[in-house]
Amino acid sequence: MKLSEFKFELPESYLATHPSENRDESRMMVVHRDTGKIEHRVFKDILEYFDEGDVMVVNDTKVFPARLYGNKEKTGAKIEVFLLRELNKDIHLWDVLVDPARKIRVGNKLYFGDSDLVAEVIDNTTSRGRTIKFLFDGPDEEFYKTINDLGETPLPKYIKREAEPEDRERYQTVYAKNVGAVAAPTAGLHFTKEVMKRLEIKGVDVEPITLHVGLGTFRPVDVEDLTKHKMDSENFMVPAATAERVNKALDSKKRVCAIGTTTMRALESSVSANSRLKANEGWTDRFIFPPYEFKIANCLLTNFHMPESTLLMMAAAFGGYDLVMKAYEEAVKENYRFFSYGDVMLIL
């Protein structure tokens, strides 16, 4: 397929800049692949579509406050440092993006707030990318606490506002556990503790995988021929207990619902020779676009994504290109809210 086939008009006013008042009261479009029927519900109605023995697989990655602001030595120029991934824990070596990049060269030192935190630029990786080493003498707990205190919630750039205290909680799933993501697995943002409890009472299993979402999730596709696009690698882990529970559901012809495209990528990167889920960990750069035969999940919950995004392409691969593009047309007509803080689509 071609990039241009995923283009549609989306006025900027449709991009949700704040979360809904209550997580589980976002709107939910339900798309039935077998009949083509489209329903308009609210998220807490999701319980009506699942029964005892069904499994939901969630991404339990935890977003850390990855956006820091520092000052360059001597000039005092303000520099944004976006932490991408920790390369070496022992010496606090990090892969980062800096802005404005033209001012930051190898050997420069950056100072952060009134803290003792200082970083030295070790290498250039891309036009905006740098490798930096934090010069910090204290214990690891103190280092991460300093990052946590100084850092800002890494809201996507399209949200043209400053991060607010509320974002620390709302740009995080209620089941977040394993720190490592620089972007939230947004389909999971709609779950509340109450919805989780009601699923448990109904006998629906919620099982975790971990995929640490990177900024590549927002990287635009810039080639018309989709086979030439390369995804950024993301670190993931599928526990043995999750694999066992998912395979039991598949053998019993139950629903296995991937909560979000990040979960789906991890599942599809961990398929055994007999088309079952296997325990696995490592890095995945799997790019899923139509046509694609999914091996594990038979249901997908996902937010409404931007035109020409890899996330929309995965949704179209799962739901069927024509049906999903029709659903998006209806979402625009019905004023659904798009992207990270937006509404959600359940594809059955």
C-alpha positions in Angstrom: 0.0 0.0 0.0 1.0 3.6 -0.5 1.4 6.4 2.1 -1.1 8.6 0.3 -3.9 6.0 0.9 -3.8 6.9 4.6 -4.3 10.7 4.1 -7.4 12.4 5.3 -8.4 15.8 6.4 -8.3 16.4 10.1 -8.9 19.9 11.4 -6.5 20.8 14.3 -9.5 21.3 16.6 -10.0 17.5 16.7 -6.7 16.9 18.5 -7.4 16.4 22.2 -5.1 18.7 24.2 -6.5 17.7 27.6 -7.8 14.3 28.8 -11.5 13.8 29.3 -12.8 14.6 32.8 -13.0 10.9 33.7 -10.8 8.3 32.1 -13.6 5.8 31.4 -16.1 8.3 30.0 -14.2 8.9 26.7 -16.3 8.0 23.7 -15.7 4.6 22.2 -16.5 3.6 18.6 -17.1 -0.1 18.2 -16.3 -1.5 14.8 -17.5 -5.0 13.9 -15.3 -6.6 11.3 -17.8 -9.4 10.5 -20.8 -7.2 9.7 -19.2 -3.8 9.1 -21.5 -2.4 11.8 -20.3 0.7 13.7 -21.6 1.6 17.2 -21.1 4.8 19.3 -20.6 4.0 23.0 -18.6 5.2 26.0 -15.5 3.4 27.2 -17.0 1.9 30.4 -19.4 0.0 28.1 -16.4 -2.2 27.1 -17.5 -4.8 29.7 -20.5 -5.7 27.5 -18.2 -7.0 24.8 -16.2 -9.5 26.9 -17.1 -12.7 28.8 -15.5 -15.1 31.2 -12.3 -16.6 29.9 -11.5 -13.7 27.5 -8.1 -12.1 27.9 -7.1 -8.5 27.6 -3.3 -7.9 27.1 -2.1 -4.6 28.4 1.2 -2.8 28.1 2.4 -2.1 31.7 5.3 0.3 30.6 5.6 3.4 32.8 6.3 6.8 31.3 9.1 8.7 33.0 9.4 12.6 33.0 11.7 12.6 30.0 11.8 16.3 29.1 14.4 18.3 31.0 15.5 21.9 30.6 19.1 22.8 31.2 21.5 25.6 30.6 24.7 25.5 28.6 27.9 26.4 30.5 29.4 29.8 29.8 26.5 31.1 27.6 23.6 30.0 29.9 21.5 29.3 26.8 18.4 27.3 27.6 18.5 23.8 26.1 15.7 21.2 26.0 17.1 17.7 26.6 14.7 14.8 25.8 15.8 11.6 27.4 15.2 8.7 24.9 16.9 5.7 26.6 19.5 4.8 29.1 22.5 3.3 27.4 24.6 2.5 30.5 23.2 2.6 34.0 26.5 2.4 35.8 27.9 5.6 34.2 24.5 7.3 33.6 25.0 7.3 29.8 21.9 8.4 27.8 20.7 8.7 24.3 18.9 12.1 24.0 17.5 14.7 21.7 18.5 18.3 22.2 16.9 21.5 21.0 18.2 23.8 19.7 20.7 21.3 18.4 23.0 23.7 16.6 24.2 25.1 19.9 25.2 21.7 21.4 28.6 20.2 20.5 30.7 17.3 21.9 32.4 18.4 25.1 29.7 20.9 26.1 28.4 20.7 29.7 24.8 21.3 30.7 23.5 22.3 34.1 20.0 21.5 35.3 18.2 23.9 37.6 19.5 24.5 41.1 20.4 20.8 41.5 23.8 19.1 41.4 22.9 17.5 38.1 25.4 18.2 35.3 25.7 16.4 31.9 28.5 16.3 29.4 27.9 15.8 25.7 29.9 12.7 24.6 28.8 12.1 21.0 26.6 13.3 18.1 24.2 10.5 16.9 21.8 12.3 14.5 21.1 16.0 13.6 19.3 16.4 16.9 20.5 13.3 18.7 23.3 13.3 21.2 24.9 10.9 23.7 25.3 12.5 27.1 26.8 11.4 30.4 25.3 12.6 33.7 28.1 13.5 36.2 26.4 12.4 39.4 28.1 11.0 42.4 25.1 9.9 44.6 23.3 6.6 44.7 21.1 5.5 41.8 17.9 6.1 43.8 18.9 9.7 44.3 19.8 10.1 40.6 16.4 8.9 39.4 14.6 11.0 42.0 16.5 14.1 40.7 15.4 13.2 37.1 11.9 12.6 38.3 11.8 16.0 40.2 13.3 18.0 37.4 11.7 16.3 34.4 8.5 17.3 32.7 5.8 14.9 31.5 6.8 14.2 27.8 3.5 15.3 26.2 3.6 14.9 22.4 4.8 18.0 20.6 1.4 18.5 18.9 -0.1 19.4 22.3 0.8 23.0 22.2 0.7 23.8 25.9 3.0 23.4 28.9 2.8 20.1 30.8 0.5 20.6 33.9 0.7 18.7 37.3 -2.4 16.7 36.3 -0.5 15.3 33.3 1.8 13.3 35.7 -1.2 11.1 36.6 -3.3 11.3 33.4 -0.5 10.6 30.9 0.0 7.3 32.6 -2.1 4.1 32.7 -3.5 3.1 36.1 -1.6 -0.2 35.8 1.8 1.3 34.7 4.6 -0.6 36.4 7.9 -0.9 34.5 9.6 2.5 33.9 11.0 3.0 30.5 8.6 4.7 28.1 8.9 8.3 26.7 5.3 8.1 25.4 2.2 6.6 27.0 0.5 3.5 25.5 -2.6 5.6 25.0 -5.3 3.0 24.5 -4.7 2.0 28.1 -5.3 5.6 29.4 -9.1 4.9 29.4 -9.0 2.2 32.0 -9.9 3.0 35.7 -9.4 0.8 38.8 -13.2 0.4 38.8 -13.3 -0.9 35.2 -10.4 -3.3 36.0 -12.3 -4.6 39.0 -15.5 -5.1 37.0 -13.5 -7.1 34.4 -12.1 -9.3 37.1 -15.5 -9.9 38.6 -16.8 -10.9 35.2 -13.9 -13.4 34.7 -12.0 -11.5 32.1 -8.3 -11.9 32.6 -6.0 -8.8 32.2 -2.4 -9.9 31.5 0.6 -7.7 31.0 3.4 -7.4 28.5 5.9 -4.6 28.5 7.0 -2.5 25.5 8.8 0.7 26.2 7.3 3.2 23.8 9.9 5.4 22.1 9.5 8.6 20.1 9.5 6.5 16.9 5.8 6.0 17.5 5.3 9.7 16.4 7.9 9.7 13.6 6.3 10.5 10.3 6.5 8.2 7.4 8.3 10.0 4.6 8.3 7.4 1.8 5.3 6.7 -0.5 6.2 3.0 -0.7 5.5 1.6 2.8 7.8 -1.3 2.3 10.7 1.1 2.4 9.8 2.6 5.8 12.0 1.5 8.8 10.5 1.5 12.3 12.6 2.5 15.3 13.4 -0.5 17.6 11.6 -0.7 20.9 12.5 -2.9 23.9 9.8 -5.4 24.9 9.1 -8.4 27.2 6.3 -11.0 27.0 6.2 -13.0 30.3 5.6 -16.7 30.3 2.5 -16.4 32.4 0.9 -14.1 29.9 1.8 -16.4 27.0 0.3 -19.3 28.8 -3.0 -17.5 29.6 -3.3 -16.1 26.1 -2.7 -19.5 24.5 -5.3 -21.1 26.8 -7.9 -18.5 25.6 -7.0 -19.1 21.9 -7.4 -22.8 22.3 -10.8 -22.2 23.9 -11.8 -19.9 21.0 -12.1 -16.9 23.4 -11.4 -13.3 22.8 -7.8 -12.1 23.1 -7.8 -8.3 22.9 -4.6 -6.3 22.4 -4.9 -3.0 24.4 -3.1 -0.7 22.0 -0.8 -0.9 19.0 2.2 -1.2 21.2 0.8 -4.4 22.8 0.0 -5.7 19.3 3.6 -5.2 18.2 4.9 -7.1 21.1 2.5 -10.0 20.5 3.2 -10.2 16.8 6.9 -10.2 17.6 6.5 -13.3 19.8 4.7 -15.9 17.7 5.8 -19.5 17.9 6.0 -21.9 15.0 2.4 -23.2 15.7 1.0 -19.7 15.8 0.8 -19.4 19.5 2.3 -16.8 21.8 5.7 -17.5 23.3 7.6 -15.9 26.2 10.1 -13.5 24.7 12.2 -10.4 25.3 14.4 -8.2 23.1 13.9 -5.4 20.6 11.3 -5.1 17.8 11.1 -2.9 14.8 8.1 -4.7 13.3 6.1 -2.5 11.0 2.5 -3.7 10.5 0.5 -2.3 7.6 -2.1 -3.9 5.2 -2.3 -6.6 4.1 -1.1 -8.5 7.2 -2.2 -11.7 8.9 -2.4 -11.3 12.6 -1.6 -14.5 14.6 -2.5 -13.8 18.2 -5.0 -11.1 19.0 -8.5 -11.3 17.5 -9.6 -7.9 18.9 -7.9 -4.5 19.2 -8.5 -1.4 21.3 -6.8 1.7 19.9 -7.1 5.4 20.0 -7.8 7.5 16.9 -4.6 8.3 15.2 -3.1 10.9 12.9 -3.3 10.8 9.1 -0.5 8.8 7.5 0.7 7.5 10.8 2.1 3.9 11.4 -0.5 3.5 14.1 -3.4 4.2 11.7 -1.8 1.7 9.3 -1.8 -1.0 11.9 -5.4 -0.3 12.8 -6.3 -0.6 9.1 -4.3 -3.8 8.8 -6.4 -5.3 11.6 -9.8 -3.9 10.9 -9.6 -3.9 7.1 -8.5 -0.9 5.2 -11.9 0.1 3.8 -13.8 -0.4 7.0 -11.3 1.5 9.2 -11.1 4.4 6.8 -14.9 4.5 6.7 -14.9 4.5 10.5 -12.4 7.4 10.6 -14.6 9.3 8.2 -17.5 8.8 10.6 -15.3 9.7 13.6 -14.5 13.1 12.0 -18.2 13.6 11.1 -19.2 12.7 14.7 -16.5 14.9 16.3 -14.5 12.2 18.0 -11.4 13.4 19.8 -8.1 12.3 18.2 -4.7 11.1 19.4 -3.1 10.6 22.8 -5.7 12.2 25.0 -8.5 11.4 22.6 -11.3 8.8 22.2 -11.0 5.2 21.5 -11.9 2.5 18.9 -12.7 -1.1 19.7 -12.3 -3.4 16.6 -14.0 -6.7 17.1 
